[in-house]
Amino acid sequence: MVSFKEVRDGFGSLFYAVNPYDSMFKTIPDLPERNYIQQAGPYFLVLVILEHIGLLLKGKPGIRFNDGLMSVANGYFMNIRDATMKNMLMFFYIYIYDNYCIYELPWDSVWTWIIAALGCDLSFYWVHRASHELNILWASHQVHHSSEEFNLTTALRQPFMKAFQSWPFYLPLAFFVPPTHVIVHMQFNVMYQFWLHTEVVTTLGPLEYILNTPQHHRVHHGSNRYCLDTNYAGVLIIWDMIFGTFAWERHDDGGVVYGLVDQPQYFNPFRHQVEYYYKVFQKAYSMNTWSDKISALLKGPGWFPGTERLGDLEQVPERQTRTRYNPQIPVWTKVYAAAHFVLVVIVFDYFSRFTMVMSQTTALVVIGLIIWTLTNLGFICDKRPWDWFSEIVRCGAVLMLLVYYGSLEGLKMPKEFVFWAFSASMVIAIIASISKLTNVSRSDNVKKQS
């Protein structure tokens, strides 16, 4: 039974309203087995539901099924990384702290907790700014900006590669701040930013001059010209005001248009995670000199020879004019996609709990199945020609694994439930595929007759 205190503290952690003494740890083994972000999952869900209801009560469209589902799907790529790598990415930080620490701040001091919070927030500002201003880092971060909606599910649309490129920015703290504090505050910093992704909250009055708020973050997610390269803050907006990257939200030009300047027309989460890397290296390869090739990697996404480091903003429209990408799928297809997404959630929950007792082969199989499932759900939301055929293959692969292995060692899921769930799904996929082929054939005959 969850206590009132646990619920209060759980929601409080999303707003950085936490008791410092409850989140200070002496050594890394003392940290919670399930980190704060993993513990916050139910609270994220409750707020998403409340936001959806709030939007409907205001007479606005609620959270779009395809966009919201694929935002959360992208978030699972980050979850896979965190579940398999734990704190491995802190290796260099821990090495510097253990060998070159200038002054070891006491781990059980509130002042150390506050310094760590401020240090992590300032480090995040520079991580975030670099992710927008260096094209090779933008290749990862653009995933988070690829939604044309701005709601709480958008906060969960995260890149797999994010942690690999952010850790160097936190290393200066290693000369003073214990690793446990940095690990904790990096999580609180990310969790605070969850509630910023909403249009339900309009303004917070005087707090807008101190804190990062939904108003400021709406600007950051805009593709309008004035929105680009602004409001990088995590918790405190003062960093943007100090370093000259702050912009107020405008209401005189039709509002903010969310998404990327060059907006992709697909939902496939795997493609979102990897495609822009291809574009970055393709751009570098197309340059004539080595200097320009390096610049294509290390200057802004909009840079081309002859422009400023971040590109020519005059080439970006004041306000984008475009129709939101929104292929329509039947209700039964949404139910099917939602059901298999719930299966992903269940499988991942088991996976994150029992990763350490799995063999490498089993872990790789489970990761592969999760990524394949999320990618297939993207195919379905995109209404790709091969979407249901791909589902037949995926369901068949799962059934063959069950027959071959008997069960996935370490996953501890009921075999009978999985078998019948995927058997029924395979039948549905076969019927849907036949129906699709029949409709295509009829359409071709109509075209020939006309």
N, C-alpha and C positions, 0 to 999 in steps of 0.2 A: 504494500500500500504506500503510495507516494504521499509524503507529508506536505502540509501547507508551506512549511519553510523551504522544502525542496522546490516546489512550484514557484514560490516567490523568488528564490535565488536563481532559478533557471531563467525566468523572464528577465530578472534584473541583470543577468550576465549579458543579455543582448543589448543593454544600454550602458554597459560599463558600470552599472550600479552594483558593485560587489564589495564584500568585506575583505580588505587586504589580508587580514590574518588567516582567512580561509583559503587564500590562493598563493601563499608563500611556502616554498618547499626547499629543503636543504640540498638534496641530491636528485638527480634525474630518476632513479628508481622510486623516489617518493611521489612522483607525479601520478595523477589519476591514470588508471589503466586505460580507460576510455577518455580521450581528451575532451576539453570543454566544447569544441565544435561538434563532436559526435554526440555528446550528451544533449546538445541543444536541438537535435533533430525534431522531437515532438513539438517544441515551442515554435520553431520555424513553421511547421505545418499548421499549427493553430492560428498564427498570425496571417498566413497565406489565406486560410479560409475566412478569417474575419475581414481581411482586405477585400476579398471577392464579394462578400456580402455587403460591405460598405460601398463598394463601387456600384453595385446593383441598386442599393437604396438611394444613391445619388443620381440615379437615372443614366449611369454610364455603363458601357459594356464591361462585363467582368473579365477575369483572366482568360485569355484565349487558350483553348485546349492544346492546339499544336505547338504554339510558341512556349507556353508554360511547361508542357511535358518535355520539350527538347531543351529548355533551360535547365531543368533539373537533371536531365540525362547528361548534359555536359558536366554538371557538378559531380556526377559519379566518376568521371575520369579523374578528377582531383581526389575523390575519396579512395579510389583504387591506389593511387600513388601514396596517400597518407597511410593506408592500411598495410601496405607492403614495405614501406621505407621507414615508418615511425620517425625517430629523431636522427636518422642517418645524415640528413642534410645539415645538422648542427655540428658535424665532425670538426670542421675548421674553426668554428667559434670556440668549441670546447678545448681544442688544441691551443689556441692563443690564450684563452683564459687560464689554462693549467700551467702554461710555460712563460707567458709574457705579461701577465696581469700587473698593471702599475699600482693600483690600489684596490684591494678586494673589499667591496662594499658588503656590509653584514647582510646575510640572507634573510634574517628575521626582523629587519627594520622597515617601518612604514616608509621612511624616506627613500630607501632603496627601491621599494615598490613604486613610488611616485616617479623617481628618476628613470626607472625602467619603462614605465608607461610613457613618459615624455620622449625618452630616447627611441623607443620603438615606433612611436607616432611620427617623429621627425624622420626616422629611417624609412618608414613606409612612404612618406611624401616623396622622397628621392627615388625609391624603387618605382613608385607609380609614375613619376614624371619621366624617368628614364624609359619606362615601358611604352610611353607615348612618343618619345623623342628619338629613340634608336630603333630603326626599322627591324633589326633582327630580334629585338625584344617585343616590339609591337606584333610580330608574327604570332606570338603566344597570347598577348593581352587582348588582341582584337576579338578573341572568342567572347570575352565578357561584354563587349560593346556590340555584338552582332544581333542582338534582339531589337526589333522595331517597336517593342512594348517597353513600358517602364513600370514594373510592379515587383513585388517581393520575390517572385520566382526568378526575375532577372539577376538578383543578387547571387543566386545559386549557379548561374552560368559561368563556370570557372575553367581556366585552362589547365591541362595536365602539367605543362612545363613551368608554371608560375614559380614554384619553390626553387627550381634549379637556377633561375636567373635572379632571384631576390636575395639569397643568403649573403652575398658579398657586402651588401649595403648595411648589414647589421654588425659587421665585424668590428668597427670602432668601439662598439659597446663592450666588446670582449675584454678590453683593458681595465674595465671597472665592474661591470654588472654580471652577477652569477647567471649561468646558462638557464637555470630553471625559471628565473624571472623573465628572460627574453622569450622562452618557449611559451609561457603563460600569456604574456602581454601581446605576442603576435596573434594568439588565438582571440583574445578579447578585442583586439583592434579589428580583426576580420568580422567578428560577431557584431560589433557595434555598427559596422557598415551595412549589415543586412537590412535594418529598418529604414535606411536612407533611400531605398529603391521603391518609392511609392509616390503617387499623385494625390493620395487621400489627405496627407498632411500638407497644408499650403505654406504657412509661415510660423515660426516660433518667436517672433518679435525680437527683442534685444539679444537673444541667444544666437541669432544669425551672425552676429559679429564675433562670436567666440567659437562656436561648435560647427562642425560640418553637419548639415541638415538636408532633408529631402529637397528643399528649394535649391541649394547649392549643387547637390548631386544630379538634379535634373539637367542642369546646365552642362555638367561634365559629360553626360550621356548623349547630349545633342549633337546632331550633324550640321546644325546651322553654323555659318561662318564664325559668329562671335563665340560659339561654344567650344571651338576646337582649342586644345592645349590649355585648358583652364581647370581650376578647382580640383587639384590632385589630392587634397587632404584626406586623411583617414578619420580622425576624431576631431582635431582642432583645425578650424578653417584659418586660423591666424598664420599658419605656415604659408598659405597662398597669398595672404595679404602682405607678408614680409618679403616674399621672393617674387612678387609681381605677376602672379598667375591667377589672380582672383577675378571673377566676373559675376555680376548680379544677374538673376533671371530677368529676362525681358518679356513683356506682354503686349508689345506694340507691333509685332511682325507675324502674328498668326500662331505663336507658340513654338515650342521646341519639337523638332522632328527627330525622333530617336533612331539609333542604328548607326551604321557606318556610312561614310561618304560614298564609297563604292559598295553598296549593300548586296551581299550574296543572296541568291534566290534559291535557297534550299534549307532544310532543317537538319539534315544528316549530321549528327554530332561528331562522328569520327572525322568527316570531311572538314567540319569547322575547326577541329583541333590541328589538322595537318596541312590544309591546302595553302594557307598564306605563306608557309615556309617555302613552298615551291615557287610562289610568286616572287618572294624576296630574292631567292637565288637565281631565278630567271631574269629578274631585273638586273642583278649584279653581272650576270653572264653577258647581258646585252650591251654593257658599257664598253667603250673603246679603250680606255686606259685603266691601269691598275689602281690609280688614285680614285677614279670614278667608281670602280668596282667596290673598293673598300667603303667609299662614301655611300653607296647604295645600301650597304649593310649597317653603317654606323650613323648615318644622318636620318632625318625624319622620313616617315612614310611618304610624304608628298614631295620629297626632294628629287630634283632632276638637275643635270648640269646647267649652270647659269642662274639657278635660283638660290635663295637664302637656305641656311642649314635645315630649316623645318619646311621648306617648300614655299610656294607662292599662294598665300591664302586667297588672293584675288581670283584665283582659278576655281574656288569653291563657291557655289551659289550662296547668297545671303540666307536663303531658306530652301531646303530640298523640296522638289515637287515630284512625288511618286506615290504609287498605290502600294499598300502593304502586301507583302507576299503572304497569301492565305488560301492555299488549295482547300477546297471543301471535301470532307469525307463523311460518309454516312454515320449515323449514331452507333450502329452495331460495330463499325470499325473502331470508333472511339472506345467503346466498351472493351473490345478485344485488346487494343493497344494499352488501355489503362490496366487491364488484368495482367498483361505480361510485364508491365512496368512494376506492378505490385510484386510480382514474382522476383524481379530483379532486386527490389528493396529487401525482400525476405532472404534471398540468396546472399546478398551482400552483407546483411546483418549477421548471418551465420559465418560467412567468410571472415569478416572482421574480428569475430570472437575466437575463431578456431584456426586462424592463419598459422600460428606458431606450431600447431600439431600436424599440419598438412605437409605432404611431400612437395618438392618443387614442381613435379609434374602435375599433381592435383591442383596446386595453386594456379599454375599457368593455364590449365584447362578451364578452371572457374573464371579466371580473368578474361580469357578468350571468349567464353560463352556470354559473359556480361556485356562485353564490348560489341559482340556480334548481335546480341539482342537489341541493345540501344541503337545500333546502326540500322537494323532492320525496321525498328519503330520509326526511325527517320525516313526510310524508304516509303513506309506506309503513309506517313504524314505528307510526304512529297508527292504521293500518287505516282511513283516511278513505274515504268512498264513491267519491271521484273519483281515488284515488291512481294507479291504473294508466292511467286515461285521461290524466291529467296527464303520466305517463311517455311515453305515445305522442306527445303533443304535443312534449315536450322532445326526445325522440330524433329526431322528424321535423324539428325546428328545427335541430338540429346537422347532420343530413344535408343539409338545404337550404343551410346556410351553407357546407358543404364543396363542394357543387355550384356555388354562386354565386361563392365566393371562390377555390376551388381549394385553398387552404390559408389558415390564419390567419397572416398576415404577422408575422414576428418570433417566433412561438411555436415554430417549428422542430420540430414533431412529425410522425411518419410518417403521411401522409394515409391510406394503405391500411389501416393498423391501426385508426385512428379510424373509418373508414368501415365496416369489417366489424364492429367492436365495437358500434357503434350500430345497425347494420342488424339484428344478432342480438338486441340489446336491444329494439328496436322490435317484432320478432316475438314475443318473450317477453311484452312489455307488452300486445300485442293479444290473445294467448291468455289471459293472466291477466285482462284486462278482460272478455272474452267469458265466461270461467268465472265471474267474479264476478256478471255480469248474469244468467247462467243460474241460479246458486245463489239470487240474490235472487228471481227469478221463481218458482222452485220453492218457496221459503219463503212467498211470497205466496199461492201456490195451496194450500199446506198450511193456512195460516191461514184462507182462505176456506172450505175444506172442513170445518174444525173449527168 
